[in-house]
Amino acid sequence: MHQGNALEIIPTIMKEWDLVFIDADKSGYIDYYELTLPRLKKGGFMLADNVLFHGEVLEENITGKNALAIHSFNEHISVDESVQQVMVTVRDGLMIIQKK
């Protein structure tokens, strides 16, 4: 178990992962994704929680800071050709991402 700033801790962990779960500060989702993806095994999964952010990411004019961050994260994943993904619309949304 590690305690502290994940953006500082993740680069110090020299392991390869089968599964990564992201549920943190919404403005950091892209950073967490980019830090962990290189260490995710081929065929491994990443789960990102709250990707619908109370439905705010579906609004025509997104105004909230967290909703904008999650919308940017969703867009970032959608154009990444190194992964395939599906959004599960259970509760506040869960993105299941698999590294190709």
N, CA and C atoms as a LAMMPS dump frame, in Angstrom:
ITEM: TIMESTEP
0
ITEM: NUMBER OF ATOMS
300
ITEM: BOX BOUNDS ff ff ff
-5.0000000000000000e+02 5.0000000000000000e+02
-5.0000000000000000e+02 5.0000000000000000e+02
-5.0000000000000000e+02 5.0000000000000000e+02
ITEM: ATOMS id mol type element x y z
1 1 1 N 0.845 -1.174 0
2 1 2 C 0 0 0
3 1 3 C 0.892 1.239 0
4 2 1 N 0.483 2.203 -0.803
5 2 2 C 1.231 3.457 -0.903
6 2 3 C 0.305 4.599 -0.52
7 3 1 N 0.827 5.552 0.184
8 3 2 C 0.045 6.737 0.527
9 3 3 C 0.78 7.965 0.018
10 4 1 N 0.01 8.905 -0.518
11 4 2 C 0.614 10.133 -0.993
12 4 3 C 0.055 10.524 -2.343
13 5 1 N 0.77 11.371 -3.029
14 5 2 C 0.37 11.874 -4.329
15 5 3 C 0.636 10.801 -5.395
16 6 1 N -0.424 10.287 -5.985
17 6 2 C -0.295 9.209 -6.976
18 6 3 C 0.573 9.618 -8.161
19 7 1 N 0.539 10.882 -8.54
20 7 2 C 1.345 11.335 -9.674
21 7 3 C 2.842 11.236 -9.374
22 8 1 N 3.198 11.264 -8.095
23 8 2 C 4.594 11.095 -7.693
24 8 3 C 4.924 9.632 -7.426
25 9 1 N 3.962 8.878 -6.935
26 9 2 C 4.204 7.486 -6.552
27 9 3 C 4.221 6.548 -7.756
28 10 1 N 3.298 6.707 -8.69
29 10 2 C 3.184 5.777 -9.828
30 10 3 C 4.509 5.614 -10.574
31 11 1 N 5.242 6.7 -10.879
32 11 2 C 6.505 6.513 -11.615
33 11 3 C 7.566 5.719 -10.851
34 12 1 N 7.414 5.588 -9.539
35 12 2 C 8.415 4.854 -8.749
36 12 3 C 8.114 3.361 -8.66
37 13 1 N 6.942 2.938 -9.107
38 13 2 C 6.554 1.53 -9.027
39 13 3 C 6.948 0.84 -10.333
40 14 1 N 7.939 0.013 -10.259
41 14 2 C 8.452 -0.662 -11.449
42 14 3 C 7.818 -2.046 -11.595
43 15 1 N 6.543 -2.075 -11.768
44 15 2 C 5.777 -3.315 -11.932
45 15 3 C 4.961 -3.216 -13.208
46 16 1 N 4.533 -4.374 -13.686
47 16 2 C 3.603 -4.429 -14.801
48 16 3 C 2.256 -4.857 -14.221
49 17 1 N 1.176 -4.245 -14.674
50 17 2 C -0.131 -4.482 -14.067
51 17 3 C -1.081 -5.178 -15.039
52 18 1 N -1.945 -6.021 -14.471
53 18 2 C -3.026 -6.657 -15.221
54 18 3 C -4.264 -5.77 -15.206
55 19 1 N -4.419 -4.997 -14.133
56 19 2 C -5.624 -4.191 -13.928
57 19 3 C -5.264 -2.896 -13.218
58 20 1 N -5.802 -1.807 -13.726
59 20 2 C -5.652 -0.499 -13.101
60 20 3 C -7.052 0.071 -12.918
61 21 1 N -7.322 0.633 -11.754
62 21 2 C -8.616 1.254 -11.468
63 21 3 C -8.383 2.728 -11.169
64 22 1 N -9.032 3.596 -11.936
65 22 2 C -8.893 5.037 -11.738
66 22 3 C -10.185 5.581 -11.132
67 23 1 N -10.065 6.131 -9.945
68 23 2 C -11.167 6.806 -9.261
69 23 3 C -10.526 7.839 -8.349
70 24 1 N -10.22 8.973 -8.908
71 24 2 C -9.449 9.985 -8.192
72 24 3 C -9.945 11.372 -8.594
73 25 1 N -9.097 12.375 -8.379
74 25 2 C -9.466 13.731 -8.791
75 25 3 C -9.681 13.728 -10.294
76 26 1 N -10.818 14.235 -10.697
77 26 2 C -11.241 14.132 -12.1
78 26 3 C -10.289 14.859 -13.04
79 27 1 N -9.706 15.947 -12.594
80 27 2 C -8.788 16.702 -13.462
81 27 3 C -7.479 15.948 -13.705
82 28 1 N -7.216 14.892 -12.945
83 28 2 C -5.996 14.127 -13.114
84 28 3 C -6.161 12.841 -13.892
85 29 1 N -7.389 12.528 -14.342
86 29 2 C -7.624 11.246 -15.017
87 29 3 C -6.697 11.023 -16.202
88 30 1 N -6.498 12.005 -17.053
89 30 2 C -5.621 11.822 -18.225
90 30 3 C -4.192 11.55 -17.765
91 31 1 N -3.74 12.262 -16.751
92 31 2 C -2.385 12.047 -16.235
93 31 3 C -2.236 10.63 -15.679
94 32 1 N -3.219 10.167 -14.911
95 32 2 C -3.155 8.809 -14.355
96 32 3 C -3.158 7.779 -15.483
97 33 1 N -3.975 8.023 -16.48
98 33 2 C -4.052 7.127 -17.639
99 33 3 C -2.695 7.035 -18.332
100 34 1 N -2.112 8.174 -18.625
101 34 2 C -0.837 8.204 -19.352
102 34 3 C 0.309 7.624 -18.532
103 35 1 N 0.255 7.773 -17.213
104 35 2 C 1.305 7.204 -16.364
105 35 3 C 1.2 5.688 -16.235
106 36 1 N -0.013 5.176 -16.221
107 36 2 C -0.189 3.746 -15.984
108 36 3 C -0.245 2.918 -17.268
109 37 1 N -0.682 3.485 -18.364
110 37 2 C -0.825 2.719 -19.6
111 37 3 C 0.464 2.013 -20.039
112 38 1 N 1.622 2.657 -19.972
113 38 2 C 2.843 1.959 -20.397
114 38 3 C 3.153 0.711 -19.566
115 39 1 N 2.682 0.676 -18.334
116 39 2 C 2.954 -0.461 -17.45
117 39 3 C 1.822 -1.476 -17.427
118 40 1 N 0.747 -1.18 -18.142
119 40 2 C -0.362 -2.122 -18.239
120 40 3 C 0.017 -3.206 -19.246
121 41 1 N -0.143 -4.457 -18.847
122 41 2 C 0.194 -5.562 -19.74
123 41 3 C -0.681 -5.537 -20.987
124 42 1 N -0.15 -6.026 -22.087
125 42 2 C -0.946 -6.192 -23.302
126 42 3 C -2.124 -7.1 -22.951
127 43 1 N -3.319 -6.675 -23.279
128 43 2 C -4.523 -7.42 -22.922
129 43 3 C -5.052 -7.068 -21.551
130 44 1 N -4.302 -6.249 -20.802
131 44 2 C -4.719 -5.828 -19.469
132 44 3 C -5.846 -4.811 -19.537
133 45 1 N -6.488 -4.613 -18.411
134 45 2 C -7.647 -3.727 -18.346
135 45 3 C -7.401 -2.539 -17.434
136 46 1 N -8.009 -1.443 -17.817
137 46 2 C -8.059 -0.258 -16.987
138 46 3 C -9.542 0.078 -16.827
139 47 1 N -9.949 0.361 -15.613
140 47 2 C -11.327 0.764 -15.339
141 47 3 C -11.298 2.197 -14.856
142 48 1 N -12.101 3.04 -15.449
143 48 2 C -12.191 4.436 -15.034
144 48 3 C -13.611 4.697 -14.54
145 49 1 N -13.725 5.139 -13.308
146 49 2 C -15.018 5.356 -12.68
147 49 3 C -15.521 6.773 -12.946
148 50 1 N -16.82 6.935 -12.851
149 50 2 C -17.5 8.24 -12.935
150 50 3 C -17.369 8.925 -14.295
151 51 1 N -17.318 8.162 -15.379
152 51 2 C -17.102 8.747 -16.695
153 51 3 C -18.349 9.433 -17.274
154 52 1 N -19.468 9.336 -16.588
155 52 2 C -20.651 10.113 -16.995
156 52 3 C -20.804 11.363 -16.138
157 53 1 N -20.107 11.413 -15.053
158 53 2 C -20.113 12.511 -14.089
159 53 3 C -21.503 13.144 -13.92
160 54 1 N -22.38 12.381 -13.306
161 54 2 C -23.752 12.818 -12.991
162 54 3 C -24.534 13.219 -14.242
163 55 1 N -24.132 12.711 -15.388
164 55 2 C -24.789 13.042 -16.649
165 55 3 C -24.348 14.368 -17.236
166 56 1 N -23.504 15.092 -16.522
167 56 2 C -23.076 16.419 -16.978
168 56 3 C -22.251 16.354 -18.264
169 57 1 N -21.532 15.259 -18.494
170 57 2 C -20.71 15.155 -19.714
171 57 3 C -21.566 15.026 -20.965
172 58 1 N -22.862 14.769 -20.787
173 58 2 C -23.772 14.623 -21.92
174 58 3 C -24.471 15.93 -22.285
175 59 1 N -24.3 16.949 -21.466
176 59 2 C -24.948 18.227 -21.726
177 59 3 C -24.305 18.923 -22.92
178 60 1 N -25.098 19.73 -23.598
179 60 2 C -24.586 20.444 -24.769
180 60 3 C -23.501 21.445 -24.382
181 61 1 N -23.725 22.179 -23.313
182 61 2 C -22.746 23.149 -22.815
183 61 3 C -22.263 22.691 -21.447
184 62 1 N -21.119 22.033 -21.433
185 62 2 C -20.556 21.539 -20.179
186 62 3 C -19.855 22.704 -19.489
187 63 1 N -20.228 22.941 -18.235
188 63 2 C -19.667 24.094 -17.538
189 63 3 C -18.845 23.727 -16.303
190 64 1 N -19.153 22.637 -15.659
191 64 2 C -18.445 22.274 -14.429
192 64 3 C -17.017 21.824 -14.691
193 65 1 N -16.119 22.197 -13.797
194 65 2 C -14.695 21.85 -13.93
195 65 3 C -14.496 20.332 -14.029
196 66 1 N -15.115 19.583 -13.135
197 66 2 C -14.952 18.128 -13.141
198 66 3 C -15.597 17.491 -14.367
199 67 1 N -16.757 17.981 -14.749
200 67 2 C -17.425 17.447 -15.944
201 67 3 C -16.578 17.715 -17.185
202 68 1 N -15.992 18.894 -17.281
203 68 2 C -15.117 19.213 -18.413
204 68 3 C -13.888 18.293 -18.424
205 69 1 N -13.331 18.024 -17.243
206 69 2 C -12.16 17.15 -17.149
207 69 3 C -12.511 15.727 -17.582
208 70 1 N -13.646 15.232 -17.135
209 70 2 C -14.064 13.875 -17.505
210 70 3 C -14.4 13.807 -18.994
211 71 1 N -15.042 14.837 -19.517
212 71 2 C -15.328 14.878 -20.957
213 71 3 C -14.015 14.817 -21.752
214 72 1 N -13.021 15.573 -21.328
215 72 2 C -11.711 15.554 -21.997
216 72 3 C -11.072 14.174 -21.907
217 73 1 N -11.198 13.535 -20.746
218 73 2 C -10.671 12.185 -20.578
219 73 3 C -11.362 11.222 -21.548
220 74 1 N -12.681 11.276 -21.61
221 74 2 C -13.426 10.39 -22.509
222 74 3 C -12.999 10.589 -23.96
223 75 1 N -12.824 11.838 -24.359
224 75 2 C -12.376 12.143 -25.718
225 75 3 C -10.949 11.622 -25.946
226 76 1 N -10.108 11.783 -24.956
227 76 2 C -8.711 11.328 -25.033
228 76 3 C -8.652 9.822 -25.288
229 77 1 N -9.459 9.072 -24.57
230 77 2 C -9.482 7.617 -24.715
231 77 3 C -10.048 7.227 -26.084
232 78 1 N -11.053 7.952 -26.531
233 78 2 C -11.73 7.575 -27.779
234 78 3 C -10.82 7.651 -29.003
235 79 1 N -9.754 8.426 -28.946
236 79 2 C -8.849 8.55 -30.095
237 79 3 C -7.533 7.792 -29.908
238 80 1 N -7.385 7.112 -28.782
239 80 2 C -6.165 6.352 -28.52
240 80 3 C -6.279 4.991 -29.199
241 81 1 N -5.495 4.786 -30.246
242 81 2 C -5.572 3.55 -31.017
243 81 3 C -4.852 2.383 -30.356
244 82 1 N -4.201 2.627 -29.224
245 82 2 C -3.508 1.537 -28.533
246 82 3 C -4.43 0.778 -27.583
247 83 1 N -5.678 1.234 -27.506
248 83 2 C -6.646 0.59 -26.616
249 83 3 C -7.986 0.44 -27.324
250 84 1 N -8.817 -0.419 -26.758
251 84 2 C -10.223 -0.48 -27.151
252 84 3 C -11.016 -0.261 -25.873
253 85 1 N -12.185 0.327 -25.999
254 85 2 C -12.92 0.685 -24.802
255 85 3 C -14.419 0.585 -25.004
256 86 1 N -15.101 0.471 -23.878
257 86 2 C -16.556 0.492 -23.87
258 86 3 C -16.979 1.233 -22.6
259 87 1 N -18.018 2.029 -22.732
260 87 2 C -18.553 2.733 -21.576
261 87 3 C -19.795 1.987 -21.105
262 88 1 N -19.797 1.643 -19.844
263 88 2 C -20.935 0.967 -19.237
264 88 3 C -21.727 2.028 -18.48
265 89 1 N -22.998 2.149 -18.815
266 89 2 C -23.812 3.24 -18.263
267 89 3 C -24.505 2.841 -16.959
268 90 1 N -23.824 2.108 -16.133
269 90 2 C -24.336 1.75 -14.813
270 90 3 C -23.976 2.877 -13.854
271 91 1 N -24.954 3.317 -13.082
272 91 2 C -24.785 4.391 -12.094
273 91 3 C -24.123 5.62 -12.734
274 92 1 N -22.91 5.966 -12.319
275 92 2 C -22.267 7.187 -12.818
276 92 3 C -21.295 6.917 -13.96
277 93 1 N -21.377 5.724 -14.535
278 93 2 C -20.567 5.391 -15.705
279 93 3 C -19.235 4.772 -15.362
280 94 1 N -18.9 3.731 -16.089
281 94 2 C -17.631 3.037 -15.923
282 94 3 C -17.068 2.785 -17.318
283 95 1 N -15.831 3.192 -17.54
284 95 2 C -15.172 2.937 -18.814
285 95 3 C -14.259 1.725 -18.625
286 96 1 N -14.456 0.733 -19.471
287 96 2 C -13.609 -0.459 -19.469
288 96 3 C -12.676 -0.32 -20.661
289 97 1 N -11.4 -0.256 -20.381
290 97 2 C -10.375 -0.008 -21.401
291 97 3 C -9.454 -1.225 -21.436
292 98 1 N -9.218 -1.757 -22.622
293 98 2 C -8.286 -2.883 -22.765
294 98 3 C -7.145 -2.468 -23.676
295 99 1 N -5.938 -2.725 -23.196
296 99 2 C -4.749 -2.426 -23.996
297 99 3 C -4.596 -3.471 -25.077
298 100 1 N -4.416 -3.011 -26.32
299 100 2 C -4.256 -3.93 -27.459
300 100 3 C -2.898 -4.579 -27.442
